[in-house]
Amino acid sequence: MTRVLFAFPIVAITSIAMSCPASAQSGRPDPGCGRDAARYCRAVINDGDEAVLACLKQNRARLSKACARVLTDNGQ
């Protein structure tokens, strides 16, 4: 019984991680701008998506290629 109770959370977490679209597409947990947002937009990270997007646009020249591609692909 103890083994079942221990294994259940591990199986549940693995199932959730595998069903996450970001992980499924690239095999990485962050296929977009998460790292760049944390690096360049830390001051506005809690102000909402629009504030972070504006910050990323202001820092476009310093963004990673993947993040710049995400912005371009989404019309930003």
N, C-alpha and C positions, 0 to 999 in steps of 0.2 A: 504494500500500500504506500509506503514511504517513497519507493521508486516512482510510482505513478504520480504522486503529488509533486515530486521534484522534476519529473520529465515534462509534465503538462505546461508549465510556464515557458520552458525552452522551446517546445514545439509551437506554442502560440506566438512567441516572439519571432521565431523563424518564419512562420506562415505570414505574419504581418509584413515582415521585411521583404519577403519574396513577392508579395502582392503590391508593394509600393511601386507606382509607375516610374519614379525616378531611378530606383534601383534596377528595375527590370529593363529599362531602355539601355543603360550604359554600364551597368555593373558597378557604378560608383554611387555613393550616397548623395553627391551633389553634382549634377550634370550642368548646372547653370552658374548663378552668381552668388551663391551663399558665402563663399570664401571672400569674394571681392566686397560684398556688402559688409561683412564683419570687419574687413580690413579698412575700408575707406569711409564707411557710413555708420560707424559705431555710435556716433553722437545722435543719429536720428533713427536708429534701428527700432525703437519703441514708438515712433511717431506714426507708424502706418506704412502701408505699401507705397502710397503716392510719394511720401517723403523719401523713402529709400530709392524709388525709381528716379526721382529728381536728383538725388545725390549720385547715383550711378551715372546718370547722363552728364553731370558736371565733371565726373572723373573718367569719362569715356577713354581718354588717351592712356590712362594707367590700368585699365581693365585687362583681365586675361582674355585670350582669344576666344575661349568658350563663352564667357560672359558677353563679350561684344557681339558674338554671333547670336546669342539668345535675344539680346536687345534688337538687333537688326531683323531677325526672323519674326519678331513680334511687332514690327512697325515702330520701333523706338529709335 
